[in-house]
Amino acid sequence: MIKIESKRGIFALMMAHCAGMVDLVALPIWVGTLIAHYHFDPQQAGGLATLFLMGAAGASIFFAPRFNRVHVKFAVVLGFALAAVAFIISGMNTSFPILAGLHLLGGMAAGTALSVTHGTMGHAVNPHRVFGIAGLAIGIFGVLFLGGTPGLIQKFGGSTMFFVLAGVMLAATLTCLLFFPKATRSVAFDNYENIKNLPPLGKPVWCCMIGVALLAMTQAMTLSFYERIGLERGFSRDMVTMALVIYGIVTIFPAPLAALLQNRVSVTVIITFGPIFQAIFSLLTTQTHQYSVFALAGPMMAFTILFVHTFAFGLLARLDPTGRAVAGTPAMLMVGAAIAPFISGTLVKFINFEAIGYACCILVAAQVYLFSQTRKAVLAGTAIPKAIIKDETITPA
């Protein structure tokens, strides 16, 4: 039996995390390709990305509460396989209605796989560390994807993007089929009657989950038009590609750094005040006409979300040891990210790029409030439902 902490188990989870979270890396190229090569307007291009993310969010919302009832390995393998098929067919079509349906179906398939992947991570001995390692993987993946894909698209056409995404999904399918692990930490809710009667998630957990959703929304609102902002500011294609490569390189560091700092800094302080940097970097990205600022601010937004979310993931795994909250990670990320490209596209279409930065500041203010509510409950010792604390296998965070 392959355990989560084994090399093969970690490798499978890393591959699944990269495939399921591909939007975190691919959004600027995704939206940019739909505008430049498929000639959709910003609202349409953002809408297609939104449909993919909505499908992923819906699947996660459905499967997260049912995580303890599904066959995890089957769900992961089938989900990524269907997502690969959806991308392959997308690469063969240019019709907006067909692409819309395929984006929605592909998102549902990938979201299912990612939901059970994150639920499995939540049952590790140290979920914070496992999620940090997975974050390192997506950073390395980001460098390869952002460094290589633009050139391939320029050479072979816009459909290449969909075939690259299909290849990522197929690689995850094969890896998970061979190596996907079993849960390491047993939870005393393994019979159906107990699972049905689990206590509801408490207010601190919900505040943290909604905060993560807004964290992802802020990130995606800026990231989805990062490439277009650079080109509109007069930067050359090569300069924008270099900024994307820097973006990918920067994403390597925050998750492992968060794993190293797990017991050295206050988790609640990080999640409460970390999002403020999102507002700063979003304003810089959308307002600047200087390339050096543009090339630094965009990547630092990615650093912020990956660093803060690693701490939030570890905290949620402690606050809800059943795995339901962390299994809902794709829903948190995708619900926020799903709305973002469409909203950004609408703001750009009717106002300008600068409006994205101002909208992000409003979202960050809401994040700070929500995370502060979780922080108060953790410090007061009321964050874990009593029904879970009473179980002798569970200890308070």
SULNOR-V958374 format. One record per pair of residues at least 12 apart in sequence whose C-alpha atoms are under 10 Angstrom apart, sorted by the first residue. I is the first residue (numbers start at 1). J is the second residue. Records with the same first field share a line. If there is no record, write none. Layout:
I = J, J
//
This chain:
1 = 179, 180, 181, 182
2 = 178, 179, 180, 181, 182, 183, 184
3 = 124, 179, 180, 181, 182, 183, 184, 185
4 = 120, 121, 123, 124, 125, 127, 130, 179, 180, 181, 182, 183, 184, 185
5 = 121, 124, 125, 126, 129, 130, 181, 182, 183, 184
6 = 179, 181
7 = 179
8 = 175, 176, 178, 179, 180, 181
9 = 175, 176, 178, 179, 180, 181, 182, 183
10 = 121, 130, 131, 133, 134, 179, 180, 181
11 = 133, 134, 137, 175, 176, 179, 180, 181
12 = 117, 134, 172, 173, 174, 175, 176, 177, 178, 179, 180, 181
13 = 114, 117, 118, 120, 121, 130, 131, 133, 134, 137, 172, 175, 176, 179, 180, 181
14 = 117, 130, 131, 132, 133, 134, 135, 136, 137, 138, 141, 172, 175, 176
15 = 134, 137, 138, 141, 168, 169, 171, 172, 173, 174, 175, 176, 180
16 = 76, 77, 80, 110, 113, 114, 116, 117, 118, 134, 138, 168, 169, 171, 172, 173, 175, 176, 180
17 = 113, 114, 115, 117, 118, 131, 134, 135, 137, 138, 172
18 = 114, 134, 135, 136, 137, 138, 139, 140, 141, 142, 168, 169, 172
19 = 80, 83, 110, 111, 113, 114, 138, 141, 165, 166, 167, 168, 169, 170, 171, 172, 173
20 = 56, 76, 79, 80, 83, 107, 109, 110, 111, 112, 113, 114, 115, 117, 118, 168, 169, 172, 330
21 = 56, 110, 111, 114, 135, 138, 330, 333, 334
22 = 110, 138, 141, 142, 145, 165, 168, 169
23 = 49, 52, 53, 165, 220, 223, 224, 334, 337, 338
24 = 138, 142, 216, 219, 220, 223, 224, 302, 305, 306, 333, 334, 337
25 = 138, 139, 141, 142, 143, 145, 146, 223, 224, 244, 247, 248, 251, 302
26 = 142, 145, 146, 149, 161, 165, 223, 224, 244
27 = 46, 49, 220, 221, 222, 223, 224, 225, 226, 227, 337, 341
28 = 146, 220, 222, 223, 224, 225, 226, 227, 228, 229, 244, 341
29 = 145, 146, 149, 150, 153, 161, 223, 224, 225, 226, 227, 228, 241, 244
30 = 45, 46, 48, 49, 158, 161, 162, 165, 224, 225, 227
31 = 43, 44, 45, 46, 47, 48, 49, 223, 224, 225, 226, 227, 228, 341, 345
32 = 45, 46, 150, 158, 224, 225, 226, 227, 228
33 = 45, 150, 153, 154, 157, 158, 159, 160, 161, 227, 228
34 = 46, 48, 49, 94, 158, 159, 161
35 = 158, 228
36 = 158, 228
37 = 94, 153, 154, 157, 158, 159
38 = 94, 95, 96, 157, 158, 159
39 = 94
40 = 96
41 = 345, 346, 349
42 = 225, 228, 341, 342, 344, 345, 346, 347, 348, 349
43 = 341, 342, 343, 344, 345, 346, 347, 348, 349, 350
44 = 96, 100, 341, 342, 345, 346
45 = 96, 100, 224, 341, 342, 345
46 = 221, 224, 225, 338, 339, 340, 341, 342, 343, 344, 345, 346
47 = 100, 103, 338, 339, 340, 341, 342, 343, 344, 345, 346
48 = 96, 97, 99, 100, 101, 102, 103, 104, 338, 341, 342
49 = 100, 103, 104, 107, 224, 337, 338, 339, 340, 341, 342
50 = 100, 103, 104, 107, 334, 335, 336, 337, 338, 339, 340, 341, 342, 343
51 = 99, 100, 101, 102, 103, 104, 105, 106, 107, 108, 338, 339, 341, 342
52 = 99, 100, 101, 102, 103, 104, 105, 106, 107, 108, 109, 110, 111, 334, 337, 338
53 = 103, 104, 106, 107, 108, 110, 111, 330, 331, 333, 334, 335, 336, 337, 338, 339, 340, 341
54 = 103, 104, 105, 107, 108, 111, 331, 334, 335, 336, 337, 338, 339
55 = 101, 103, 104, 105, 106, 107, 108, 109, 110, 111, 112, 331, 334, 335, 338
56 = 103, 104, 105, 106, 107, 108, 109, 110, 111, 112, 113, 114, 115, 330, 331, 333, 334, 335, 338
57 = 107, 108, 110, 111, 112, 115, 328, 329, 330, 331, 332, 333, 334, 335, 336, 337, 338
58 = 104, 107, 108, 111, 112, 330, 331, 334, 335
59 = 105, 107, 108, 109, 110, 111, 112, 113, 114, 115, 328, 330, 331
60 = 108, 109, 110, 111, 112, 113, 114, 115, 116, 327, 328, 329, 330, 331, 332, 333, 334, 335
61 = 111, 112, 115, 327, 328, 329, 330, 331, 332, 335
62 = 111, 112, 115, 328, 331
63 = 75, 111, 112, 113, 115, 116, 119, 324, 327, 328, 331
64 = 112, 115, 116, 118, 119, 323, 324, 325, 326, 327, 328, 329, 330, 331
65 = 195, 196, 198, 322, 323, 324, 325, 327, 328
66 = 116, 195, 196, 324, 327
67 = 115, 116, 117, 118, 119, 120, 195, 322, 323, 324, 325, 326, 327, 328
68 = 116, 119, 120, 187, 189, 190, 191, 192, 195, 196, 322, 323, 324, 327
69 = 190, 191, 192, 195, 196
70 = 116
71 = 116
72 = 112, 113, 115, 116, 117, 119, 120, 180, 181, 182, 183
73 = 113, 116, 117, 120, 176, 177, 178, 179, 180, 181, 182
74 = 113, 116, 176, 177, 180
75 = 109, 110, 112, 113, 114, 115, 116, 117
76 = 109, 110, 111, 112, 113, 114, 115, 116, 117, 172, 173, 176, 177, 180
77 = 109, 110, 112, 113, 169, 170, 172, 173, 174, 175, 176, 177, 178, 180
78 = 109, 110, 112, 113, 173, 176, 177
79 = 106, 107, 108, 109, 110, 111, 112, 113, 114, 169, 172, 173
80 = 106, 107, 108, 109, 110, 111, 112, 113, 114, 166, 168, 169, 170, 171, 172, 173, 174, 176
81 = 106, 109, 110, 113, 166, 169, 170, 171, 172, 173, 174
82 = 105, 106, 107, 108, 109, 110, 166, 169, 170, 173
83 = 102, 103, 104, 105, 106, 107, 108, 109, 110, 111, 112, 113, 165, 166, 168, 169, 170, 173
84 = 106, 109, 110, 162, 163, 164, 165, 166, 167, 168, 169, 170, 171, 172, 173
85 = 102, 105, 106, 109, 163, 166, 167, 169, 170
86 = 99, 101, 102, 103, 104, 105, 106, 107, 109, 162, 165, 166
87 = 99, 102, 103, 105, 106, 159, 161, 162, 163, 164, 165, 166, 167, 169
88 = 102, 159, 160, 161, 162, 163, 164, 165, 166, 167
89 = 102, 159, 162, 163, 166
90 = 102, 103, 106, 159, 161, 162, 163, 166
91 = 158, 159, 160, 161, 162, 163, 164, 165, 166
92 = 159, 160, 162, 163
93 = 159
94 = 158, 159
107 = 334
110 = 169, 330
111 = 328, 329, 330, 331, 334
112 = 327, 330, 331
113 = 172, 173, 176, 330
114 = 327, 328, 329, 330, 331
115 = 324, 326, 327, 328, 329, 330, 331
116 = 323, 324, 326, 327, 328, 329, 330
117 = 176, 180, 181, 326, 327, 329, 330
118 = 130, 131, 313, 323, 324, 325, 326, 327, 328, 329, 330
119 = 183, 317, 322, 323, 324, 325, 326, 327, 328, 329
120 = 180, 181, 182, 183, 184, 185, 323, 326, 327
121 = 134, 181, 182, 183, 184, 185, 313, 314, 317, 323, 326, 327
122 = 183, 184, 185, 313, 314, 316, 317, 318, 320, 321, 322, 323, 324, 325, 326, 327
123 = 182, 183, 184, 185, 186, 187, 317, 321, 322, 323, 326, 327
124 = 182, 183, 184, 185, 186, 317, 323
125 = 183, 184, 185, 186
126 = 184, 185, 259, 314, 317, 318
127 = 259, 310, 311, 313, 314, 315, 316, 317, 318, 326
128 = 255, 256, 258, 259, 260, 262, 309, 310, 311, 312, 313, 314, 315, 316, 317, 318
129 = 255, 256, 258, 259, 260, 262, 310, 311, 314
130 = 255, 256, 259, 310, 314
131 = 255, 256, 258, 259, 309, 310, 311, 313, 314
132 = 253, 254, 255, 256, 257, 258, 259, 260, 262, 306, 307, 309, 310, 311, 313, 314
133 = 252, 255, 256, 257, 258, 259, 310
134 = 255, 256, 310
135 = 251, 252, 253, 254, 255, 256, 257, 258, 259, 306, 307, 309, 310
136 = 251, 252, 253, 254, 255, 256, 257, 259, 306
137 = 251, 252, 255, 256
138 = 248, 251, 252, 255, 306
139 = 247, 248, 249, 250, 251, 252, 253, 254, 255, 256, 302, 303, 306
140 = 248, 249, 250, 251, 252, 253
141 = 168, 248, 249, 251, 252
142 = 244, 245, 246, 247, 248, 249, 250, 251, 252
143 = 244, 245, 246, 247, 248, 249, 250, 251, 252
144 = 245, 248, 249
145 = 164, 165, 168, 244, 245, 248
146 = 241, 242, 243, 244, 245, 246, 247, 248, 249
147 = 241, 242, 243, 244, 245, 246, 247, 248, 249
148 = 241, 245
149 = 161, 164, 165, 241
150 = 237, 238, 241, 244
151 = 238, 241
152 = 164
185 = 321
186 = 321, 322, 393
187 = 321, 322, 323, 391, 393, 394
188 = 321, 322, 388, 391, 392, 393, 394
189 = 322, 391
190 = 322
195 = 322
198 = 322, 387, 388
199 = 385, 386, 387, 388
200 = 320, 385, 387, 388
201 = 319, 320, 324, 325, 383, 384, 385
202 = 319, 320, 374, 382, 383, 384, 385, 386
203 = 373, 374, 377, 382, 383, 384, 385
204 = 316, 319, 370, 371, 372, 373, 374, 375, 376, 377, 378, 382, 383, 384, 385
205 = 315, 316, 317, 319, 320, 325, 371, 373, 374, 377, 383, 384, 385
206 = 316, 325, 370, 371, 373, 374
207 = 367, 369, 370, 371, 372, 373, 374, 375
208 = 271, 272, 312, 313, 315, 316, 325, 332, 367, 370, 371, 372, 373, 374, 375
209 = 312, 313, 316, 325, 326, 328, 329, 331, 332, 333, 370, 371, 374
210 = 331, 332, 333, 335, 336, 366, 367, 370, 371
211 = 271, 272, 275, 309, 312, 332, 333, 336, 363, 364, 366, 367, 368, 369, 370, 371, 372, 374
212 = 271, 275, 305, 308, 309, 312, 313, 329, 331, 332, 333, 334, 335, 336, 367, 370, 371
213 = 329, 330, 331, 332, 333, 334, 335, 336, 337, 338, 367
214 = 275, 332, 333, 334, 335, 336, 337, 340, 360, 363, 364, 365, 366, 367, 370
215 = 271, 274, 275, 278, 304, 305, 306, 308, 309, 332, 333, 336, 337, 360, 363, 364, 366, 367, 368
216 = 302, 305, 306, 309, 332, 333, 334, 335, 336, 337, 338, 340
217 = 332, 333, 334, 335, 336, 337, 338, 339, 340, 341, 343, 360, 363, 364
218 = 275, 278, 279, 282, 301, 305, 336, 337, 340, 356, 357, 359, 360, 361, 362, 363, 364, 367
219 = 278, 279, 281, 282, 298, 301, 302, 304, 305, 333, 336, 337, 340, 360
220 = 301, 302, 333, 334, 336, 337, 338, 339, 340, 341, 344, 360
221 = 282, 336, 337, 338, 339, 340, 341, 342, 343, 344, 345, 347, 356, 357, 359, 360
222 = 278, 281, 282, 283, 285, 286, 298, 301, 340, 341, 344, 353, 356, 357, 359, 360
223 = 282, 285, 298, 299, 301, 302, 337, 340, 341, 344
224 = 337, 340, 341, 342, 344, 345
225 = 286, 341, 344, 345, 348, 353, 356
226 = 240, 243, 244, 285, 286, 294, 295, 298, 353
227 = 240, 241, 243, 244, 298
228 = 240, 353
229 = 285, 286, 287, 288, 289, 294, 348, 353, 354
230 = 243, 285, 286, 288, 289, 290, 291, 294, 295
232 = 289, 353
233 = 286, 287, 288, 289, 290, 291, 294
234 = 289, 290, 291
235 = 289, 290, 291, 294
239 = 291, 295
240 = 291, 294, 295
241 = 295
242 = 295
243 = 291, 292, 294, 295, 296, 297, 298, 299
244 = 295, 298, 299
245 = 295, 299
246 = 295, 296, 298, 299, 300
247 = 295, 296, 297, 298, 299, 300, 301, 302, 303
248 = 299, 302, 303
249 = 299
250 = 296, 298, 299, 300, 301, 302, 303
251 = 299, 300, 301, 302, 303, 304, 305, 306, 307
252 = 302, 303, 306
253 = 303, 306, 307
254 = 300, 302, 303, 304, 305, 306, 307, 308, 309, 310
255 = 303, 304, 305, 306, 307, 308, 309, 310, 311
256 = 306, 307, 310
257 = 306, 307, 310
258 = 270, 306, 307, 308, 309, 310, 311
259 = 307, 310, 311, 314
261 = 311
262 = 310, 311, 314
266 = 311
267 = 308, 310, 311, 312, 314, 315, 375
268 = 308, 311, 312, 315, 371, 372, 373, 374, 375, 376, 378, 379
269 = 308, 311, 371, 372, 375
270 = 307, 308, 309, 311, 312, 371
271 = 305, 307, 308, 309, 310, 311, 312, 315, 367, 368, 370, 371, 372, 374, 375
272 = 308, 312, 367, 368, 369, 370, 371, 372, 373, 374, 375
273 = 308, 364, 367, 368, 369, 371, 372
274 = 304, 305, 307, 308, 309, 364, 367, 368
275 = 301, 304, 305, 307, 308, 309, 361, 363, 364, 365, 366, 367, 368, 371
276 = 304, 361, 363, 364, 365, 367, 368
277 = 297, 300, 301, 303, 304, 305, 361, 364
278 = 297, 298, 300, 301, 302, 303, 304, 305, 357, 360, 361, 363, 364
279 = 301, 357, 358, 359, 360, 361, 362, 363, 364, 365
280 = 297, 300, 301, 357, 360, 361, 364
281 = 293, 294, 296, 297, 298, 299, 300, 301, 302, 304, 357, 360
282 = 294, 297, 298, 300, 301, 354, 356, 357, 358, 359, 360, 361
283 = 297, 298, 354, 355, 356, 357, 358, 359, 360, 361
284 = 296, 297, 298, 354, 357
285 = 297, 298, 299, 300, 301, 353, 354, 356, 357
286 = 298, 352, 353, 354, 355, 356, 357, 358
287 = 353, 354, 355, 356, 357, 358
288 = 354
309 = 329, 333
312 = 326, 371
313 = 325, 326, 329
314 = 326
315 = 374, 378, 397
316 = 329, 397
317 = 397
318 = 383, 384, 394, 395, 396, 397
319 = 378, 382, 383, 384, 385, 388, 389, 395, 396, 397
320 = 383, 384, 385, 388, 394, 396, 397
321 = 384, 388, 389, 393, 394, 395, 396, 397
322 = 388, 394
340 = 356
343 = 356, 359
344 = 356, 357, 359
347 = 359
378 = 396, 397
381 = 396, 397
382 = 396, 397
383 = 396, 397
384 = 396, 397
//
